[in-house]
């Protein structure tokens, strides 16, 4: 931590009526906290930083990241543009020809929109003895060739590997590709890039080695951000044996241990839209292609409640992945029965009454607005009129549900400004906003991106972001639809002049 006086900064209000007003003020930071806000403050030995009238907000958080997978993604074969199995196999063949001795790890294809299901046989035909693992854009299934299936100790088959079987295999992927892509140095680069976007902290939902693995990379320099480490049921016994409760330092002996804390138990209660395994109250539009026409839960109701009960009794919050409306309803019932606390992750399709129940139970909605940009067309195709209940952010906010914004990186980019723009405009192209009645305002999305922090003021954590432009500035527009477009453009183009985490400068262009 360091003491500094930020001179001439405009504090951005996060709620109507917040903040000291539009005029620049000085902000004095000591011991990791804001201790004074006002005009003409004395530095009293603190370093002076000139904000030159820029805009100051609390630091941004990403509430849902798979940090190892995001860190690895830069070295993976990008399949986001593949529009058919043939596109994907062509890209694989090109990569194999260029690097025949290296495994091919691809990411980003959205096969639910393809004209047919894929086979292992066709992947084998273009890959030979080179292992190939193609991870879907939602990360809920992977298309492997036979060599990769055998290497990862998976039964040989002619179809993709889905859900729990894939999640278990992913943990063994390092045996195929090594750990170079997730070294402490690689993590450090990822964290530096996040800080440059204004991110001061994130919740890590990676399938990982838990506390021991985080401690190792932390002391090796991957310690830039605040991190909340989640756990899955497979590692829950280790967390309980360590006596860790949500909010505790993961390893108290580490330097700056207060920035690496225990997060929630993560439960993946259903699947995803793209894999068509999200659990719904009604069948999918292409149910004739599916083994489970309405998707299915990954756990029984009893199993879900047992996990919630164990975690809650041990002082852990629970983050329950629930994408389909049936999964959301079942998760809410489990929270209600057990009295547990935490969040619904994604809540992609909801029934109106369940939003009110989420608010009544005091559960957060951990949302990833950029997903609506990718899922718009597929949702219309296979959920049809139910799309009006998808990404229902306005319902949630109006009913009093606390929103926590995130990316689900690598499913979407680790970019808080993209997420905010998506929630404001709800379109990625020239089409009108997709169910614009569910859109949020720039002030609302910013407030949902700062981990519940109030507007910068006395007592605030010294997790601060200095912006080169006003994120809430008024726009000149003919109508609300045009205004949303302009607000979203400004958010996507936002640049960060400086980021401080716990009073320490983590990024600066000043």
C-alpha positions as CSV (number, residue, x, y, z in Angstrom):
1,X,0.0,0.0,0.0
2,X,1.1,3.6,-0.6
3,X,-0.2,7.0,0.4
4,X,-1.1,9.4,-2.4
5,X,-3.2,12.5,-3.1
6,X,-5.2,12.3,-6.3
7,X,-5.7,15.9,-7.3
8,X,-8.6,17.2,-9.4
9,X,-10.7,14.1,-10.0
10,X,-14.4,14.0,-10.8
11,X,-16.1,11.3,-8.7
12,X,-18.6,9.3,-10.8
13,X,-22.0,8.9,-9.0
14,X,-23.2,5.3,-8.9
15,X,-26.6,6.0,-7.6
16,X,-28.9,9.0,-8.3
17,X,-27.8,11.8,-6.0
18,X,-24.4,10.2,-5.1
19,X,-21.1,12.0,-5.2
20,X,-19.8,15.4,-4.4
21,X,-21.0,16.9,-7.7
22,X,-19.6,17.6,-11.2
23,X,-16.7,19.7,-9.9
24,X,-13.2,18.2,-9.5
25,X,-12.1,17.3,-6.0
26,X,-9.0,15.9,-4.3
27,X,-9.0,12.4,-2.9
28,X,-6.5,11.5,-0.2
29,X,-5.5,7.8,0.3
30,X,-3.7,6.4,3.3
31,X,-3.3,2.9,4.4
32,X,-5.4,1.4,1.6
33,X,-8.4,3.6,2.3
34,X,-9.8,6.9,1.2
35,X,-9.5,9.2,4.2
36,X,-10.5,12.6,2.9
37,X,-12.4,14.0,-0.1
38,X,-12.6,17.7,-0.8
39,X,-11.1,20.8,-2.5
40,X,-7.6,22.0,-1.9
41,X,-6.5,19.1,0.4
42,X,-2.9,19.1,1.8
43,X,-0.7,16.2,0.7
44,X,1.1,16.0,4.1
45,X,3.9,13.9,2.7
46,X,1.7,11.7,0.3
47,X,2.6,11.4,-3.3
48,X,0.6,13.8,-5.5
49,X,-1.0,12.5,-8.7
50,X,-2.7,14.9,-11.0
51,X,-6.0,13.5,-12.4
52,X,-6.4,16.6,-14.6
53,X,-10.2,16.5,-14.3
54,X,-10.6,12.8,-15.2
55,X,-13.4,10.7,-13.8
56,X,-12.9,8.4,-10.8
57,X,-14.9,5.3,-9.9
58,X,-14.5,2.4,-7.5
59,X,-12.4,-0.5,-9.0
60,X,-14.2,-2.9,-11.3
61,X,-14.8,-6.6,-10.6
62,X,-15.5,-9.5,-12.8
63,X,-17.7,-11.8,-10.8
64,X,-17.3,-14.9,-13.0
65,X,-13.9,-15.9,-14.6
66,X,-12.2,-19.2,-15.4
67,X,-8.8,-17.7,-15.1
68,X,-6.6,-20.6,-16.3
69,X,-8.8,-21.1,-19.4
70,X,-8.7,-17.4,-20.2
71,X,-5.0,-17.3,-19.7
72,X,-4.6,-20.2,-22.0
73,X,-6.9,-18.9,-24.7
74,X,-4.4,-16.6,-26.4
75,X,-2.5,-19.7,-27.6
76,X,-5.5,-21.7,-28.7
77,X,-6.9,-22.2,-32.2
78,X,-9.7,-19.7,-32.6
79,X,-12.9,-21.4,-33.8
80,X,-15.3,-18.6,-33.2
81,X,-15.7,-18.0,-36.9
82,X,-16.4,-21.7,-37.8
83,X,-19.9,-21.9,-39.2
84,X,-19.9,-25.7,-39.9
85,X,-18.1,-28.9,-39.0
86,X,-16.3,-28.5,-42.3
87,X,-15.0,-25.0,-41.3
88,X,-13.7,-26.4,-38.1
89,X,-11.9,-29.5,-39.6
90,X,-10.4,-27.2,-42.3
91,X,-8.9,-25.0,-39.6
92,X,-7.6,-28.0,-37.7
93,X,-6.0,-29.5,-40.8
94,X,-4.2,-26.2,-41.4
95,X,-2.9,-26.0,-37.9
96,X,-1.8,-29.7,-38.0
97,X,0.1,-29.0,-41.2
98,X,1.8,-26.0,-39.8
99,X,2.7,-27.5,-36.4
100,X,2.5,-31.3,-36.8
101,X,4.3,-32.0,-33.5
102,X,2.0,-29.9,-31.3
103,X,-1.4,-30.8,-29.9
104,X,-4.2,-28.7,-31.3
105,X,-6.4,-27.0,-28.6
106,X,-9.2,-25.1,-30.1
107,X,-11.9,-22.9,-28.6
108,X,-15.0,-21.0,-29.4
109,X,-17.2,-22.9,-31.9
110,X,-20.9,-22.8,-31.4
111,X,-22.1,-26.1,-32.9
112,X,-25.7,-25.7,-31.9
113,X,-26.1,-23.6,-34.9
114,X,-24.5,-26.1,-37.3
115,X,-26.5,-28.2,-39.7
116,X,-25.6,-31.5,-38.2
117,X,-23.8,-33.2,-35.3
118,X,-20.1,-33.8,-35.5
119,X,-18.2,-37.1,-35.3
120,X,-14.8,-38.1,-34.0
121,X,-14.2,-40.0,-37.3
122,X,-14.1,-36.8,-39.4
123,X,-11.7,-35.2,-36.9
124,X,-9.5,-38.2,-37.1
125,X,-9.4,-37.9,-40.8
126,X,-7.7,-34.5,-40.8
127,X,-5.5,-34.9,-37.7
128,X,-3.7,-38.3,-37.9
129,X,-1.6,-38.9,-34.8
130,X,-1.8,-35.3,-33.5
131,X,-4.1,-34.9,-30.5
132,X,-7.0,-32.5,-31.1
133,X,-9.3,-31.0,-28.4
134,X,-11.9,-28.5,-29.6
135,X,-13.7,-26.8,-26.7
136,X,-17.1,-25.4,-27.4
137,X,-17.7,-21.7,-27.0
138,X,-19.8,-22.3,-23.9
139,X,-17.1,-24.7,-22.5
140,X,-19.7,-27.3,-21.7
141,X,-18.5,-29.9,-24.3
142,X,-15.5,-30.7,-26.4
143,X,-14.9,-32.4,-29.7
144,X,-11.9,-34.7,-29.4
145,X,-10.1,-37.0,-31.9
146,X,-9.4,-40.6,-30.9
147,X,-5.8,-39.8,-29.9
148,X,-6.9,-37.2,-27.5
149,X,-9.7,-39.4,-26.1
150,X,-7.1,-42.1,-25.3
151,X,-4.6,-39.7,-23.8
152,X,-7.2,-38.2,-21.5
153,X,-8.4,-41.7,-20.4
154,X,-11.8,-41.2,-22.0
155,X,-13.8,-44.0,-23.6
156,X,-13.5,-44.0,-27.3
157,X,-16.7,-42.8,-29.0
158,X,-17.8,-41.1,-32.2
159,X,-19.5,-38.1,-30.5
160,X,-18.5,-35.1,-28.3
161,X,-17.7,-35.2,-24.6
162,X,-20.3,-33.3,-22.5
163,X,-20.9,-31.8,-19.1
164,X,-19.5,-33.6,-16.1
165,X,-17.4,-36.0,-18.1
166,X,-15.8,-33.1,-19.9
167,X,-15.2,-31.0,-16.8
168,X,-13.4,-34.0,-15.3
169,X,-11.3,-34.5,-18.4
170,X,-10.4,-30.8,-18.6
171,X,-8.6,-31.0,-15.3
172,X,-6.3,-33.5,-17.0
173,X,-5.6,-31.4,-20.1
174,X,-2.2,-30.3,-18.7
175,X,-1.0,-33.8,-19.2
176,X,-1.4,-33.2,-22.9
177,X,-0.3,-29.6,-23.4
178,X,1.8,-28.9,-20.3
179,X,1.6,-26.0,-17.9
180,X,3.5,-23.3,-19.8
181,X,0.3,-21.4,-20.7
182,X,-0.7,-21.2,-17.0
183,X,2.6,-20.4,-15.4
184,X,2.8,-17.6,-12.8
185,X,4.2,-15.4,-15.5
186,X,1.3,-16.1,-17.8
187,X,-1.2,-15.4,-15.0
188,X,0.7,-12.2,-14.3
189,X,0.3,-11.0,-17.9
190,X,-3.4,-11.8,-17.7
191,X,-3.8,-9.8,-14.5
192,X,-1.8,-6.9,-15.8
193,X,-4.2,-6.8,-18.8
194,X,-7.2,-6.9,-16.5
195,X,-5.9,-4.0,-14.4
196,X,-5.4,-2.0,-17.6
197,X,-9.1,-2.4,-18.2
198,X,-9.9,-1.1,-14.7
199,X,-10.4,-4.5,-13.1
200,X,-9.2,-4.7,-9.5
201,X,-10.7,-8.2,-8.5
202,X,-12.3,-11.3,-9.8
203,X,-14.0,-14.5,-8.7
204,X,-12.1,-17.4,-10.1
205,X,-14.2,-20.4,-11.0
206,X,-11.4,-22.5,-12.5
207,X,-11.1,-26.2,-12.0
208,X,-7.8,-26.0,-10.1
209,X,-5.6,-27.3,-7.4
210,X,-7.1,-24.9,-4.9
211,X,-5.3,-23.2,-2.1
212,X,-1.9,-24.9,-2.6
213,X,-1.9,-24.0,-6.3
214,X,-2.9,-20.4,-5.7
215,X,-0.3,-20.0,-3.0
216,X,2.4,-21.2,-5.3
217,X,1.5,-18.8,-8.1
218,X,0.9,-15.9,-5.7
219,X,4.4,-15.9,-4.2
220,X,5.8,-16.3,-7.8
221,X,4.3,-12.9,-8.7
222,X,0.8,-13.6,-9.9
223,X,-0.6,-11.3,-7.1
224,X,-1.7,-8.2,-8.9
225,X,-5.5,-8.4,-8.3
226,X,-7.9,-9.3,-5.6
227,X,-8.9,-12.9,-6.0
228,X,-11.8,-14.9,-4.6
229,X,-11.0,-18.5,-5.1
230,X,-14.0,-20.8,-5.5
231,X,-14.1,-24.5,-5.0
232,X,-16.1,-27.3,-6.5
233,X,-17.5,-30.4,-4.8
234,X,-14.4,-32.4,-5.7
235,X,-12.2,-30.1,-3.6
236,X,-14.7,-29.2,-0.9
237,X,-13.2,-31.6,1.6
238,X,-9.8,-29.8,1.4
239,X,-11.5,-26.4,1.9
240,X,-13.4,-27.7,4.9
241,X,-10.2,-29.4,6.3
242,X,-8.5,-26.0,6.1
243,X,-11.4,-24.4,8.0
244,X,-11.9,-21.8,5.2
245,X,-15.0,-19.8,5.2
246,X,-16.1,-17.3,2.5
247,X,-14.0,-14.2,3.0
248,X,-11.1,-15.8,4.8
249,X,-7.6,-15.4,3.5
250,X,-6.8,-18.6,1.6
251,X,-3.3,-18.9,3.0
252,X,-2.9,-16.4,5.9
253,X,0.9,-16.6,5.8
254,X,1.1,-15.1,2.3
255,X,2.2,-11.5,1.7
256,X,-1.0,-9.4,1.1
257,X,-3.0,-12.4,2.1
258,X,-6.1,-10.2,2.6
259,X,-6.3,-9.9,-1.3
260,X,-6.5,-13.7,-1.9
261,X,-9.6,-14.9,-0.2
262,X,-12.0,-17.8,-0.1
263,X,-15.0,-17.4,-2.4
264,X,-18.0,-19.7,-2.8
265,X,-18.7,-23.3,-3.5
266,X,-19.5,-23.6,-7.2
267,X,-22.2,-26.0,-8.3
268,X,-23.0,-26.6,-11.9
269,X,-26.6,-27.6,-11.6
270,X,-27.4,-27.8,-15.4
271,X,-25.8,-27.4,-18.7
272,X,-25.8,-24.7,-21.4
273,X,-27.8,-23.3,-24.3
274,X,-25.2,-24.2,-27.0
275,X,-24.8,-27.8,-25.8
276,X,-28.6,-27.9,-25.4
277,X,-28.2,-29.3,-21.9
278,X,-29.6,-26.3,-19.9
279,X,-32.6,-27.7,-18.0
280,X,-35.8,-26.1,-19.1
281,X,-39.5,-26.3,-18.2
282,X,-40.4,-26.9,-21.8
283,X,-38.6,-28.8,-24.7
284,X,-36.1,-27.2,-27.0
285,X,-37.3,-26.2,-30.4
286,X,-35.1,-28.9,-31.9
287,X,-36.0,-31.5,-29.3
288,X,-36.2,-34.2,-31.9
289,X,-32.4,-34.1,-32.1
290,X,-31.8,-34.4,-28.4
291,X,-31.5,-37.3,-26.0
292,X,-33.1,-35.1,-23.3
293,X,-35.7,-32.8,-25.1
294,X,-35.8,-30.2,-22.3
295,X,-32.2,-30.6,-21.1
296,X,-31.6,-32.1,-17.7
297,X,-30.2,-31.4,-14.2
298,X,-26.6,-32.4,-13.4
299,X,-27.7,-33.3,-9.8
300,X,-30.8,-34.6,-8.2
301,X,-32.7,-32.2,-5.9
302,X,-31.4,-34.2,-2.9
303,X,-27.8,-34.0,-4.1
304,X,-28.1,-30.2,-4.7
305,X,-29.6,-29.6,-1.2
306,X,-26.9,-31.8,0.5
307,X,-24.2,-29.8,-1.1
308,X,-25.8,-26.5,-0.1
309,X,-26.4,-27.7,3.4
310,X,-22.8,-28.8,3.9
311,X,-21.3,-25.6,2.5
312,X,-23.7,-23.3,4.3
313,X,-23.0,-25.1,7.7
314,X,-19.3,-24.5,7.1
315,X,-19.6,-20.8,6.4
316,X,-19.4,-20.9,2.6
317,X,-21.5,-19.0,0.2
318,X,-22.7,-21.0,-2.8
319,X,-22.6,-20.0,-6.5
320,X,-25.1,-22.2,-8.4
321,X,-24.8,-22.3,-12.1
322,X,-28.4,-22.4,-13.5
323,X,-29.1,-21.4,-17.1
324,X,-32.5,-22.9,-17.9
325,X,-35.7,-21.8,-16.2
326,X,-36.3,-25.2,-14.6
327,X,-32.7,-25.2,-13.2
328,X,-33.2,-21.6,-11.7
329,X,-36.5,-22.7,-10.0
330,X,-34.9,-25.8,-8.5
331,X,-31.9,-23.8,-7.3
332,X,-34.1,-21.3,-5.6
333,X,-36.0,-24.0,-3.9
334,X,-32.8,-25.5,-2.6
335,X,-31.6,-22.2,-1.3
336,X,-35.0,-21.6,0.4
337,X,-35.1,-25.1,2.0
338,X,-31.5,-24.9,3.3
339,X,-31.3,-21.2,4.2
340,X,-28.0,-20.8,2.3
341,X,-26.6,-17.6,0.9
342,X,-24.9,-16.8,-2.4
343,X,-25.8,-16.4,-6.1
344,X,-27.4,-17.8,-9.1
345,X,-24.8,-17.8,-11.8
346,X,-26.1,-16.9,-15.3
347,X,-29.8,-17.1,-14.7
348,X,-30.1,-16.9,-18.4
349,X,-33.8,-17.8,-18.7
350,X,-36.1,-17.1,-15.8
351,X,-39.8,-17.2,-15.0
352,X,-41.1,-13.8,-13.7
353,X,-42.1,-15.2,-10.3
354,X,-38.7,-16.7,-9.8
355,X,-37.1,-13.2,-10.1
356,X,-39.2,-12.0,-7.2
357,X,-38.2,-15.1,-5.3
358,X,-34.5,-14.5,-5.9
359,X,-34.9,-11.0,-4.4
360,X,-36.9,-12.3,-1.5
361,X,-34.2,-14.8,-0.7
362,X,-31.5,-12.1,-0.9
363,X,-29.6,-14.0,-3.7
364,X,-27.3,-12.2,-6.2
365,X,-27.8,-12.6,-9.9
366,X,-24.3,-13.1,-11.3
367,X,-24.8,-12.1,-14.9
368,X,-22.7,-12.1,-18.1
369,X,-24.4,-9.6,-20.5
370,X,-22.0,-10.2,-23.4
371,X,-23.5,-13.7,-23.7
372,X,-26.6,-12.2,-25.1
373,X,-24.7,-10.9,-28.1
374,X,-23.6,-14.5,-28.9
375,X,-26.8,-16.3,-27.9
376,X,-29.4,-14.0,-29.5
377,X,-29.9,-16.0,-32.8
378,X,-29.6,-19.4,-31.2
379,X,-32.1,-18.5,-28.5
380,X,-34.6,-17.3,-31.0
381,X,-34.2,-20.6,-32.9
382,X,-34.5,-23.1,-30.1
383,X,-36.2,-21.3,-27.3
384,X,-38.5,-19.1,-29.5
385,X,-40.9,-16.9,-27.6
386,X,-39.2,-17.8,-24.3
387,X,-36.5,-15.3,-25.4
388,X,-38.5,-12.5,-23.7
389,X,-37.5,-14.1,-20.4
390,X,-33.8,-14.3,-21.3
391,X,-31.2,-12.0,-19.8
392,X,-34.0,-10.3,-17.8
393,X,-31.8,-7.7,-16.2
394,X,-34.5,-5.1,-15.9
395,X,-36.9,-7.5,-14.1
396,X,-34.1,-8.3,-11.7
397,X,-33.1,-4.8,-10.9
398,X,-36.6,-3.6,-10.5
399,X,-37.5,-6.4,-8.2
400,X,-34.5,-5.6,-6.0
401,X,-32.1,-8.4,-7.0
402,X,-28.5,-7.5,-6.5
403,X,-26.6,-7.7,-9.8
404,X,-23.0,-8.7,-10.1
405,X,-21.5,-8.3,-13.6
406,X,-19.0,-10.7,-15.2
407,X,-17.6,-12.2,-18.4
408,X,-17.5,-15.9,-17.9
409,X,-14.1,-15.6,-19.7
410,X,-13.1,-17.3,-21.9
411,X,-16.7,-17.8,-23.0
412,X,-16.7,-14.0,-23.4
413,X,-13.7,-11.6,-23.3
414,X,-12.4,-10.5,-19.9
415,X,-13.7,-7.0,-20.7
416,X,-16.0,-5.2,-18.2
417,X,-16.7,-2.4,-20.7
418,X,-18.0,-4.9,-23.3
419,X,-20.3,-6.4,-20.7
420,X,-21.6,-3.0,-19.7
421,X,-22.2,-2.0,-23.3
422,X,-24.1,-5.3,-23.9
423,X,-26.4,-4.7,-21.0
424,X,-27.1,-1.1,-22.2
425,X,-27.6,-1.7,-25.9
426,X,-28.4,-5.5,-26.1
427,X,-27.2,-5.7,-29.7
428,X,-23.9,-6.5,-31.4
429,X,-24.8,-5.3,-34.9
430,X,-27.2,-2.9,-36.7
431,X,-30.3,-4.7,-35.5
432,X,-32.5,-3.1,-32.9
433,X,-31.9,-4.0,-29.3
434,X,-32.9,-7.6,-28.5
435,X,-35.8,-7.2,-25.9
436,X,-34.7,-3.6,-25.2
437,X,-37.3,-3.5,-22.4
438,X,-34.7,-5.5,-20.3
439,X,-31.9,-3.0,-20.9
440,X,-30.1,-1.1,-18.2
441,X,-28.7,2.4,-18.0
442,X,-25.0,3.2,-17.9
443,X,-25.2,4.2,-14.2
444,X,-26.9,0.9,-13.4
445,X,-24.3,-1.3,-15.2
446,X,-21.5,0.6,-13.6
447,X,-23.0,0.1,-10.2
448,X,-23.3,-3.6,-10.9
449,X,-19.6,-3.8,-11.8
450,X,-17.9,-2.6,-8.6
451,X,-18.6,-5.4,-6.2
452,X,-21.3,-3.4,-4.3
453,X,-18.9,-0.6,-3.5
454,X,-20.6,2.8,-3.0
455,X,-19.4,5.9,-4.8
456,X,-15.8,6.9,-3.9
457,X,-15.9,8.6,-0.5
458,X,-14.3,8.7,2.9
459,X,-13.8,5.1,4.0
460,X,-13.8,3.6,0.5
461,X,-11.2,0.9,-0.3
462,X,-8.3,2.4,-2.3
463,X,-9.4,0.2,-5.2
464,X,-9.8,3.0,-7.7
465,X,-10.0,3.5,-11.4
466,X,-9.4,6.8,-13.2
467,X,-11.1,7.1,-16.6
468,X,-10.3,9.2,-19.5
469,X,-14.0,10.0,-20.2
470,X,-17.2,10.4,-18.3
471,X,-19.0,7.0,-18.5
472,X,-22.3,8.6,-17.7
473,X,-22.2,11.7,-19.9
474,X,-25.4,12.7,-21.6
475,X,-25.8,12.0,-25.3
476,X,-27.6,13.9,-28.1
477,X,-30.0,11.4,-29.5
478,X,-33.4,11.4,-31.4
479,X,-34.9,8.7,-29.2
480,X,-34.0,6.3,-26.4
481,X,-32.9,3.6,-28.8
482,X,-30.3,5.8,-30.4
483,X,-29.2,7.0,-27.0
484,X,-28.6,3.4,-26.0
485,X,-26.4,2.9,-29.1
486,X,-24.4,6.0,-28.3
487,X,-24.0,5.1,-24.6
488,X,-22.8,1.6,-25.6
489,X,-20.3,2.9,-28.1
490,X,-18.8,5.2,-25.4
491,X,-18.6,2.3,-22.9
492,X,-16.9,0.0,-25.4
493,X,-14.4,2.7,-26.3
494,X,-13.6,3.6,-22.7
495,X,-9.9,3.9,-21.8
496,X,-8.4,3.7,-18.3
497,X,-5.8,6.2,-17.2
498,X,-4.9,4.5,-13.9
499,X,-5.9,1.6,-11.6
500,X,-5.0,1.4,-8.0
501,X,-5.5,-1.8,-6.0
502,X,-5.3,-1.6,-2.2
503,X,-3.6,1.8,-2.7
504,X,-0.9,0.4,-5.0
505,X,-0.7,1.6,-8.6
506,X,-1.4,-1.4,-10.9
507,X,-1.7,0.4,-14.2
508,X,-1.1,3.9,-15.5
509,X,-0.9,5.9,-18.7
510,X,-0.6,9.2,-16.8
